[in-house]
Amino acid sequence: MGTSWSVIAHSPREIVDPKAVSESIAGLLATLDGRLSNWIDDSEVSRFNRATPSTWVPVSADTVAVVQAAMDVSARSGGAFDVTLGPLVDTWGFGPGGARAAPPPDREISGAGSLAGMTRLQVRDNPPALMKSIRGLGLDLGGIAKGYAVDQVAELLQGWGFTGYLVEIGGEVRARGERPGGGPWRVALETPPGTAAGTGPVIPLQGLAVATSGTYRNFFEADGRRYSHIIDPWHKFPVTHTLSAASVIADTAMLADAWATTMMVRGPEHARDLAIEQGLAVLLQYQDASGTRWETWSSPAWNALLPEQAPTPGSG
């Protein structure tokens, strides 16, 4: 998945072979990468992206589960979360086709954008398969797959008998039980460059997952303008709003991952409305209209989970 992973886990009983646990985690992640990544030429997603329209393409239950969750978040967000933007993401230089030093021509943006559309994607449970209605439609599960992988590692650890663990893949985190020594796991949220020095709020995490999405890590600059990897599915361009980071706490890392990406697509004003409407635990970090002051906003659900973390108006 182009990133790192880490696991801290403990159990009241002795785990016979810790090396075997580590190897089983690595094996699971390699399997998921080979199913969900569009950067691997023979993955399930890549094979689907090359497939003929109106033909069911056999995939694993993992791929079906991720796509079904993506379709649900897409529907609940009014289309803000769109995993069919693969060709458009690639056109902008954020996919396996390679990076760009300048924006693509308008005709390429229009052409790649015309291939997207969640309504052009169908999923089947038994036997698990995907189908698309137009040639060229391509999946990019980068906004949800890491979270799903975190959840699968968590289930693996529970199968081994671990009662407390912290699983992290590329910044997406899920925790269960207590940390060694007692008490909830504590996770420091990252802050965008330019905010106050140090880390963001440190949140206690127990039986939940948290994910953060932002515009400040994956981007290119051209003629003094920054182009982020977060693509607006309606305008077909990288987002231009002032929201720099969105963190979401959810029952699963998959949903936290998808909703964090969705918040970044929507921007600060619409993200606030969507978080309240969907009852999501969300923390937003953004700049004010002048671009000179950092502000934070947390949803009612976030404040209910972490009342001590509720930011004051205008704080940053």
C-alpha positions as CSV (number, residue, x, y, z in Angstrom):
1,M,0.0,0.0,0.0
2,G,3.0,2.2,-0.3
3,T,3.3,2.9,3.4
4,S,4.4,1.5,6.7
5,W,2.6,-0.5,9.4
6,S,3.1,-1.0,13.1
7,V,1.4,-3.1,15.8
8,I,1.7,-3.1,19.6
9,A,-0.1,-6.0,21.3
10,H,-0.2,-7.8,24.6
11,S,-2.0,-10.7,26.1
12,P,-2.5,-12.2,29.6
13,R,-1.3,-15.5,28.3
14,E,1.9,-16.3,26.5
15,I,1.9,-16.2,22.8
16,V,4.0,-19.2,21.8
17,D,5.7,-17.7,18.7
18,P,5.7,-13.9,18.4
19,K,7.6,-14.2,15.1
20,A,4.7,-16.3,13.7
21,V,2.3,-13.5,14.7
22,S,4.5,-10.9,12.9
23,E,4.7,-13.1,9.8
24,S,1.0,-13.7,9.7
25,I,0.4,-9.9,9.8
26,A,2.8,-9.3,7.0
27,G,1.2,-12.1,5.0
28,L,-2.2,-10.8,5.5
29,L,-1.2,-7.3,4.4
30,A,0.5,-8.7,1.3
31,T,-2.7,-10.5,0.4
32,L,-4.8,-7.4,0.8
33,D,-2.4,-5.4,-1.2
34,G,-2.6,-7.9,-4.0
35,R,-6.4,-7.5,-4.0
36,L,-7.1,-3.9,-3.3
37,S,-4.2,-1.9,-4.8
38,N,-4.3,-0.4,-8.3
39,W,-0.5,0.0,-8.1
40,I,-0.1,-3.7,-8.6
41,D,-0.6,-4.8,-12.2
42,D,-2.2,-8.2,-11.4
43,S,-4.2,-7.2,-8.4
44,E,-8.0,-7.8,-8.4
45,V,-8.6,-4.1,-8.7
46,S,-6.2,-3.7,-11.6
47,R,-7.8,-6.7,-13.4
48,F,-11.2,-5.1,-12.9
49,N,-10.0,-1.8,-14.2
50,R,-8.9,-3.5,-17.5
51,A,-12.0,-5.6,-17.8
52,T,-14.7,-5.5,-20.5
53,P,-17.8,-3.6,-19.5
54,S,-21.0,-5.4,-18.6
55,T,-19.1,-8.5,-17.5
56,W,-18.9,-9.8,-14.0
57,V,-15.3,-9.9,-12.8
58,P,-14.7,-12.4,-10.0
59,V,-13.0,-10.8,-6.9
60,S,-12.5,-11.8,-3.3
61,A,-14.9,-11.1,-0.4
62,D,-12.4,-8.5,0.8
63,T,-12.7,-6.4,-2.4
64,V,-16.5,-6.7,-2.3
65,A,-16.6,-5.6,1.3
66,V,-14.5,-2.5,0.6
67,V,-16.5,-1.6,-2.5
68,Q,-19.8,-2.0,-0.7
69,A,-18.7,0.2,2.1
70,A,-17.4,2.8,-0.4
71,M,-20.8,2.8,-2.1
72,D,-22.6,3.3,1.2
73,V,-20.4,6.3,2.1
74,S,-20.8,7.7,-1.4
75,A,-24.6,7.5,-1.0
76,R,-24.6,9.1,2.4
77,S,-22.2,11.9,1.4
78,G,-24.1,12.8,-1.8
79,G,-21.4,11.5,-4.0
80,A,-18.4,13.2,-2.3
81,F,-16.7,9.9,-1.8
82,D,-16.1,8.3,-5.2
83,V,-13.8,5.4,-5.7
84,T,-14.3,5.4,-9.5
85,L,-12.0,8.4,-9.9
86,G,-9.0,6.2,-10.7
87,P,-8.3,7.5,-14.2
88,L,-8.7,11.1,-13.1
89,V,-6.4,10.6,-10.1
90,D,-3.9,9.1,-12.5
91,T,-4.3,12.0,-14.9
92,W,-3.5,14.4,-12.1
93,G,-0.3,12.5,-11.4
94,F,-1.3,10.8,-8.1
95,G,-1.7,7.3,-9.5
96,P,0.5,4.5,-10.8
97,G,1.0,6.4,-14.1
98,G,3.6,8.7,-12.4
99,A,3.9,12.1,-10.9
100,R,3.3,15.4,-12.7
101,A,5.2,18.7,-12.5
102,A,2.3,20.7,-14.0
103,P,-1.5,20.4,-14.3
104,P,-2.7,18.2,-17.2
105,P,-4.4,19.7,-20.2
106,D,-8.1,20.4,-19.9
107,R,-9.0,17.8,-22.5
108,E,-7.3,15.1,-20.5
109,I,-9.1,16.2,-17.3
110,S,-12.4,16.2,-19.1
111,G,-11.7,12.8,-20.7
112,A,-10.7,11.0,-17.5
113,G,-13.4,12.7,-15.5
114,S,-16.1,11.4,-18.0
115,L,-15.2,7.8,-17.1
116,A,-16.1,8.1,-13.4
117,G,-19.5,7.5,-11.7
118,M,-20.5,5.3,-8.8
119,T,-23.8,4.5,-10.6
120,R,-21.7,2.8,-13.3
121,L,-20.4,0.3,-10.7
122,Q,-22.2,-2.8,-9.6
123,V,-21.2,-5.3,-6.9
124,R,-22.3,-8.9,-6.2
125,D,-22.0,-10.9,-3.0
126,N,-22.3,-14.5,-4.1
127,P,-20.2,-15.3,-5.9
128,P,-18.2,-12.1,-5.2
129,A,-17.8,-10.0,-8.3
130,L,-17.8,-6.5,-9.7
131,M,-19.1,-5.1,-12.9
132,K,-18.9,-1.7,-14.7
133,S,-21.2,-0.3,-17.3
134,I,-18.6,1.7,-19.4
135,R,-15.1,1.0,-20.7
136,G,-12.4,2.9,-18.9
137,L,-14.0,3.1,-15.5
138,G,-11.3,2.5,-12.9
139,L,-11.2,2.0,-9.2
140,D,-8.9,3.7,-6.8
141,L,-9.5,2.4,-3.2
142,G,-6.8,4.6,-1.7
143,G,-9.2,6.4,0.5
144,I,-10.6,3.3,2.2
145,A,-8.3,0.3,1.7
146,K,-5.8,1.1,4.5
147,G,-8.6,1.4,7.0
148,Y,-9.9,-2.0,6.0
149,A,-6.5,-3.5,6.3
150,V,-6.2,-2.1,9.8
151,D,-9.5,-3.8,10.7
152,Q,-8.4,-7.1,9.3
153,V,-5.2,-7.0,11.3
154,A,-7.2,-6.2,14.4
155,E,-9.3,-9.3,13.8
156,L,-6.2,-11.4,13.2
157,L,-4.8,-10.3,16.6
158,Q,-8.0,-11.2,18.3
159,G,-7.8,-14.6,16.8
160,W,-4.3,-15.0,18.3
161,G,-5.7,-14.1,21.7
162,F,-4.4,-10.6,22.2
163,T,-6.6,-8.6,24.5
164,G,-5.0,-5.2,24.0
165,Y,-3.5,-3.8,20.8
166,L,-2.8,-0.7,18.7
167,V,-2.7,-1.2,15.0
168,E,-1.5,1.5,12.6
169,I,-1.1,1.6,8.9
170,G,-0.1,4.8,7.2
171,G,-1.6,6.9,10.0
172,E,-4.9,5.0,10.3
173,V,-5.3,3.6,13.8
174,R,-7.5,1.1,15.7
175,A,-7.1,0.2,19.4
176,R,-8.7,-2.4,21.7
177,G,-8.4,-2.9,25.4
178,E,-5.7,-1.1,27.4
179,R,-2.1,-0.3,26.7
180,P,0.6,-2.1,28.6
181,G,0.5,-0.7,32.2
182,G,-3.2,0.1,32.0
183,G,-5.4,2.8,30.7
184,P,-6.6,3.6,27.2
185,W,-4.2,3.9,24.3
186,R,-3.2,7.5,23.6
187,V,-2.9,8.7,20.0
188,A,-1.5,12.1,19.0
189,L,-3.2,13.6,16.0
190,E,-0.9,15.3,13.4
191,T,-1.3,19.0,12.7
192,P,-0.7,20.5,9.2
193,P,2.5,22.5,8.6
194,G,2.2,26.1,9.7
195,T,0.1,25.4,12.8
196,A,1.4,25.7,16.3
197,A,4.6,23.7,16.9
198,G,4.2,20.1,18.2
199,T,1.6,17.5,17.8
200,G,-2.2,18.0,17.8
201,P,-4.5,16.8,20.5
202,V,-3.7,13.5,22.2
203,I,-6.8,11.4,22.3
204,P,-7.6,8.3,24.3
205,L,-8.6,5.5,22.1
206,Q,-10.2,2.3,23.3
207,G,-12.4,0.0,21.2
208,L,-12.5,2.6,18.4
209,A,-10.5,3.7,15.3
210,V,-9.3,7.1,14.1
211,A,-8.1,8.3,10.7
212,T,-6.8,11.6,9.4
213,S,-6.8,12.8,5.9
214,G,-5.1,16.0,4.7
215,T,-3.9,18.0,1.7
216,Y,-0.4,18.7,3.0
217,R,1.5,15.4,2.3
218,N,0.7,14.4,-1.3
219,F,0.8,17.3,-3.7
220,F,2.8,19.1,-6.4
221,E,3.3,22.8,-7.0
222,A,3.3,24.6,-10.3
223,D,3.4,28.4,-10.9
224,G,3.0,29.1,-7.3
225,R,-0.1,27.0,-6.8
226,R,-0.4,23.8,-4.9
227,Y,-2.4,20.8,-6.3
228,S,-3.4,18.2,-3.8
229,H,-4.2,14.5,-4.3
230,I,-7.7,15.1,-2.9
231,I,-9.9,15.4,-6.1
232,D,-13.3,17.1,-6.2
233,P,-15.5,14.6,-8.1
234,W,-17.7,17.3,-9.4
235,H,-15.2,19.8,-10.8
236,K,-12.5,17.1,-11.6
237,F,-9.8,19.3,-10.0
238,P,-7.9,19.1,-6.8
239,V,-9.8,20.7,-4.0
240,T,-9.2,24.5,-3.5
241,H,-10.8,25.1,-0.1
242,T,-8.9,26.0,3.1
243,L,-9.5,22.7,5.0
244,S,-6.1,21.1,5.6
245,A,-6.9,18.1,7.8
246,A,-9.9,16.1,8.9
247,S,-9.8,13.4,11.6
248,V,-12.7,11.0,12.1
249,I,-13.3,8.5,15.0
250,A,-15.5,5.5,14.1
251,D,-16.1,1.9,15.1
252,T,-13.9,0.7,12.3
253,A,-10.8,2.1,10.7
254,M,-12.4,1.5,7.2
255,L,-15.2,3.9,8.0
256,A,-12.9,6.4,9.7
257,D,-10.6,6.4,6.7
258,A,-13.4,6.8,4.1
259,W,-15.2,9.6,6.1
260,A,-11.9,11.5,6.7
261,T,-11.4,11.5,2.9
262,T,-15.0,12.6,2.4
263,M,-14.6,15.5,4.8
264,M,-11.5,16.7,2.9
265,V,-13.5,16.6,-0.4
266,R,-16.3,18.7,1.0
267,G,-14.3,21.5,2.6
268,P,-14.8,23.1,6.0
269,E,-18.4,24.5,5.6
270,H,-20.0,21.5,4.0
271,A,-17.9,19.0,6.1
272,R,-19.4,20.6,9.3
273,D,-22.9,20.2,8.0
274,L,-22.3,16.6,6.8
275,A,-20.7,15.6,10.1
276,I,-23.7,16.8,12.1
277,E,-26.2,15.3,9.6
278,Q,-24.5,11.9,9.8
279,G,-23.7,12.0,13.5
280,L,-20.0,11.6,12.9
281,A,-17.1,12.3,15.3
282,V,-15.1,14.8,13.3
283,L,-12.3,17.2,14.0
284,L,-11.4,19.8,11.2
285,Q,-8.3,21.9,10.9
286,Y,-8.5,24.8,8.5
287,Q,-7.5,28.4,7.8
288,D,-9.8,31.3,8.0
289,A,-10.9,33.3,5.0
290,S,-7.9,35.5,5.2
291,G,-5.5,32.6,5.2
292,T,-3.7,34.0,8.2
293,R,-5.3,32.2,11.1
294,W,-5.7,28.5,11.9
295,E,-9.0,27.3,13.3
296,T,-10.4,24.0,14.5
297,W,-13.9,22.7,14.7
298,S,-15.2,19.5,16.3
299,S,-18.6,17.9,15.8
300,P,-21.1,17.2,18.6
301,A,-20.3,13.5,18.4
302,W,-16.6,14.2,18.7
303,N,-17.2,16.4,21.8
304,A,-19.4,13.7,23.3
305,L,-16.6,11.2,23.0
306,L,-13.8,13.6,24.0
307,P,-15.3,16.5,25.9
308,E,-11.8,17.6,27.0
309,Q,-10.7,17.9,23.4
310,A,-13.5,20.3,22.2
311,P,-11.7,23.3,20.7
312,T,-12.8,26.8,21.6
313,P,-14.1,29.0,18.7
314,G,-11.2,30.3,16.6
315,S,-8.6,28.1,18.4
316,G,-5.8,26.6,16.5
